[in-house]
Amino acid sequence: MKKIVLLNIVLALTLLGNEHTLSFSLKGTFTTSTRFLYNINNPNVYSESRTITSNFGYGADVRWNILWDRFFLGFSTEKISALQTTPVIYPQFDELRVPYKEGFELLAVELSGYFVVPISSEHVKFYLGGGFGTYDGKRSFSVAEVSSETISSKSYIGIHVMTGVDYEIHSRIGLRFEIKFRDPHFDVTSKFDQQSVNYLGYQVQLPSEETVKVNLFGVNYVGGVVIFL
């Protein structure tokens, strides 16, 4: 018991003796582009693809000052999602326009290291960073309001680099802006539990089972509020 109390005292003194040894932030994110690759076994995989250009997310970030005053170790989580509706024309059904809805949800968990560059001041700190993360996702796909079912999903580990700035507006509160470059992707196999659907009086054939690669290859912009401890 005495050892635990002593440890807590030492930790408290460490925090009091060093400014901003720990920070916590809530953030909103925007990723410029996500690509869906439909025939991933084709050598020219990009021949069948589509892109969603508005991908929004939110998350949280914790960073610790370790080793020396210019280096931080951080852990972050982020959830990103997007959904886009595209009408597909069926010429055989008098130019019938059938709605295809496609999107995704991605959960990113990342471990990063950050270096505060020397040009920083007391209240404005510029930093460079990088690390790796895991990216688990799922695809949402429907035709004429009939949704497909996910059979399997395969995630990958990826790396990232970023640059950003923390602006201290109060001794304990600040703003954070960041640009991150990464290439997370995951594969999803899905199928419909029926072969066709009746849409506006026409029997529309549903797509067969397929495996799609979802690739968030665009730039990731981050903005958030930071609490310094």
C-alpha positions as CSV (number, residue, x, y, z in Angstrom):
1,M,0.0,0.0,0.0
2,K,2.8,2.4,0.9
3,K,4.5,1.6,-2.4
4,I,1.3,2.5,-4.3
5,V,1.0,5.8,-2.4
6,L,4.6,6.7,-3.1
7,L,4.2,5.9,-6.8
8,N,1.2,8.2,-7.0
9,I,3.1,11.0,-5.3
10,V,6.0,10.7,-7.7
11,L,3.7,10.7,-10.7
12,A,1.9,13.8,-9.4
13,L,5.1,15.6,-8.9
14,T,6.3,14.6,-12.3
15,L,3.1,16.0,-13.9
16,L,3.4,19.2,-11.9
17,G,7.0,19.7,-12.7
18,N,6.6,19.3,-16.5
19,E,4.2,21.3,-18.6
20,H,2.0,19.5,-21.0
21,T,3.3,16.0,-20.4
22,L,-0.1,14.6,-21.5
23,S,-2.8,15.8,-23.9
24,F,-6.2,14.6,-25.0
25,S,-8.1,15.7,-28.1
26,L,-11.4,15.2,-29.8
27,K,-11.2,15.6,-33.6
28,G,-13.2,15.7,-36.7
29,T,-11.7,14.4,-40.0
30,F,-12.1,14.7,-43.7
31,T,-10.5,12.3,-46.2
32,T,-10.5,13.5,-49.8
33,S,-10.9,10.2,-51.7
34,T,-11.9,6.6,-51.3
35,R,-11.6,4.1,-54.1
36,F,-13.7,0.9,-54.6
37,L,-11.9,-1.7,-56.7
38,Y,-14.2,-4.4,-58.0
39,N,-12.1,-6.9,-59.9
40,I,-9.1,-7.3,-57.6
41,N,-7.8,-10.4,-59.4
42,N,-7.5,-8.5,-62.7
43,P,-3.9,-7.4,-63.4
44,N,-5.4,-4.0,-64.4
45,V,-7.3,-3.7,-61.2
46,Y,-8.1,0.0,-61.7
47,S,-10.1,-0.7,-64.9
48,E,-13.2,-1.3,-62.7
49,S,-13.4,1.2,-59.9
50,R,-15.3,4.2,-58.5
51,T,-14.4,7.0,-56.1
52,I,-16.2,8.7,-53.3
53,T,-14.7,12.2,-52.7
54,S,-16.4,13.1,-49.4
55,N,-15.5,10.9,-46.4
56,F,-16.1,12.3,-42.9
57,G,-15.0,10.9,-39.6
58,Y,-14.5,11.6,-35.9
59,G,-12.2,10.3,-33.2
60,A,-10.0,10.8,-30.2
61,D,-6.3,11.1,-29.6
62,V,-4.0,10.8,-26.5
63,R,-0.3,11.8,-26.5
64,W,2.4,11.4,-23.8
65,N,5.7,13.3,-23.6
66,I,8.4,10.7,-23.1
67,L,12.2,10.4,-23.3
68,W,12.7,14.1,-23.9
69,D,10.7,17.3,-24.3
70,R,10.4,17.3,-28.1
71,F,9.1,13.7,-28.5
72,F,5.6,12.5,-27.9
73,L,4.1,9.0,-28.2
74,G,0.4,8.9,-29.2
75,F,-2.6,6.6,-29.6
76,S,-5.6,7.5,-31.6
77,T,-8.9,6.1,-32.8
78,E,-11.0,7.3,-35.7
79,K,-14.2,6.2,-37.4
80,I,-14.8,7.2,-41.0
81,S,-17.9,6.6,-43.1
82,A,-19.3,7.6,-46.5
83,L,-22.4,6.6,-48.6
84,Q,-23.1,7.5,-52.2
85,T,-26.1,6.8,-54.4
86,T,-25.7,6.3,-58.1
87,P,-28.6,5.6,-60.5
88,V,-27.8,2.8,-63.0
89,I,-29.7,2.8,-66.3
90,Y,-31.2,-0.4,-67.6
91,P,-31.9,0.1,-71.3
92,Q,-33.8,-3.2,-71.6
93,F,-36.4,-1.8,-69.2
94,D,-37.2,1.5,-71.0
95,E,-34.2,3.3,-69.5
96,L,-35.2,2.4,-66.0
97,R,-33.0,4.2,-63.4
98,V,-32.2,1.8,-60.5
99,P,-30.6,3.3,-57.4
100,Y,-27.3,1.7,-56.4
101,K,-26.1,2.7,-52.9
102,E,-22.6,2.0,-51.9
103,G,-20.5,3.1,-48.9
104,F,-18.3,2.0,-46.1
105,E,-17.4,2.3,-42.4
106,L,-13.8,2.2,-41.3
107,L,-12.4,2.0,-37.7
108,A,-8.7,3.1,-37.6
109,V,-6.5,2.5,-34.5
110,E,-3.1,4.1,-34.8
111,L,0.1,4.3,-32.8
112,S,2.3,7.3,-33.6
113,G,5.5,9.1,-32.7
114,Y,5.7,13.0,-32.9
115,F,8.7,15.3,-33.0
116,V,8.2,19.0,-32.1
117,V,10.3,21.0,-34.6
118,P,12.6,23.7,-33.3
119,I,10.8,26.6,-35.0
120,S,8.0,26.1,-32.5
121,S,7.2,28.8,-29.8
122,E,5.7,28.5,-26.3
123,H,2.1,28.7,-27.6
124,V,2.4,27.4,-31.2
125,K,4.0,24.0,-31.7
126,F,4.7,22.5,-35.1
127,Y,5.3,18.8,-35.3
128,L,6.1,15.9,-37.7
129,G,5.1,12.4,-37.0
130,G,4.6,8.9,-38.3
131,G,3.6,5.4,-37.2
132,F,1.4,2.4,-38.1
133,G,-2.2,1.3,-37.6
134,T,-4.8,-1.3,-38.1
135,Y,-7.9,-0.6,-40.2
136,D,-11.0,-2.7,-39.9
137,G,-13.9,-1.9,-42.2
138,K,-17.2,-3.0,-43.7
139,R,-18.9,-2.2,-47.0
140,S,-22.5,-1.3,-47.4
141,F,-24.1,-2.0,-50.7
142,S,-27.7,-2.1,-51.9
143,V,-29.6,-2.2,-55.2
144,A,-33.2,-0.9,-55.4
145,E,-33.2,-0.8,-51.5
146,V,-32.2,-4.4,-51.2
147,S,-29.0,-4.7,-49.1
148,S,-26.3,-7.3,-49.6
149,E,-24.8,-9.4,-46.8
150,T,-21.1,-9.5,-45.8
151,I,-19.6,-12.9,-46.0
152,S,-16.0,-12.1,-45.0
153,S,-13.8,-9.0,-44.4
154,K,-10.0,-8.9,-44.4
155,S,-8.1,-6.0,-42.9
156,Y,-4.5,-4.8,-43.2
157,I,-1.8,-3.0,-41.2
158,G,-0.6,0.2,-42.8
159,I,1.8,3.1,-42.1
160,H,1.2,6.9,-42.0
161,V,3.1,10.2,-41.9
162,M,1.7,13.5,-40.9
163,T,2.5,17.2,-40.1
164,G,0.5,19.4,-37.8
165,V,0.3,22.3,-35.4
166,D,-1.0,22.8,-31.8
167,Y,-2.1,26.3,-31.0
168,E,-2.5,27.0,-27.3
169,I,-5.3,29.5,-26.6
170,H,-5.2,28.9,-22.8
171,S,-2.8,27.2,-20.5
172,R,-4.8,24.0,-20.7
173,I,-6.8,24.3,-23.9
174,G,-5.8,24.5,-27.5
175,L,-6.6,23.8,-31.1
176,R,-5.0,21.2,-33.4
177,F,-4.8,21.1,-37.1
178,E,-3.1,18.2,-38.9
179,I,-2.6,16.7,-42.4
180,K,-2.0,13.0,-42.6
181,F,-0.9,10.8,-45.5
182,R,-1.7,7.1,-45.5
183,D,-3.1,4.3,-47.6
184,P,-5.5,2.1,-45.5
185,H,-7.5,-0.6,-47.3
186,F,-9.6,-3.7,-46.6
187,D,-11.2,-6.4,-48.7
188,V,-14.9,-7.3,-48.3
189,T,-16.8,-10.2,-49.9
190,S,-20.6,-9.8,-50.1
191,K,-23.6,-11.3,-51.8
192,F,-27.4,-10.9,-52.0
193,D,-29.6,-13.5,-50.5
194,Q,-31.9,-13.3,-53.6
195,Q,-31.3,-13.3,-57.3
196,S,-33.6,-10.5,-58.3
197,V,-35.9,-7.8,-57.0
198,N,-39.1,-6.2,-58.4
199,Y,-38.5,-2.5,-58.9
200,L,-41.3,-0.3,-60.3
201,G,-42.8,-3.3,-62.0
202,Y,-39.6,-4.7,-63.5
203,Q,-37.7,-7.7,-62.4
204,V,-34.1,-6.4,-61.9
205,Q,-31.3,-8.9,-61.6
206,L,-29.1,-8.5,-58.6
207,P,-25.2,-8.7,-58.8
208,S,-23.6,-12.0,-58.0
209,E,-21.1,-12.6,-55.1
210,E,-18.1,-10.3,-55.4
211,T,-15.0,-9.2,-53.5
212,V,-14.2,-5.5,-53.4
213,K,-11.2,-3.7,-52.1
214,V,-11.9,-0.4,-50.3
215,N,-8.9,2.0,-50.4
216,L,-8.8,5.3,-48.6
217,F,-6.0,6.8,-50.6
218,G,-6.8,10.5,-50.2
219,V,-5.3,13.0,-47.9
220,N,-6.7,13.0,-44.3
221,Y,-7.4,16.5,-42.8
222,V,-7.8,16.7,-39.0
223,G,-9.1,19.5,-36.8
224,G,-9.9,19.3,-33.1
225,V,-9.8,20.6,-29.6
226,V,-6.9,19.7,-27.3
227,I,-6.8,19.6,-23.5
228,F,-3.3,19.8,-22.0
229,L,-2.4,18.2,-18.7
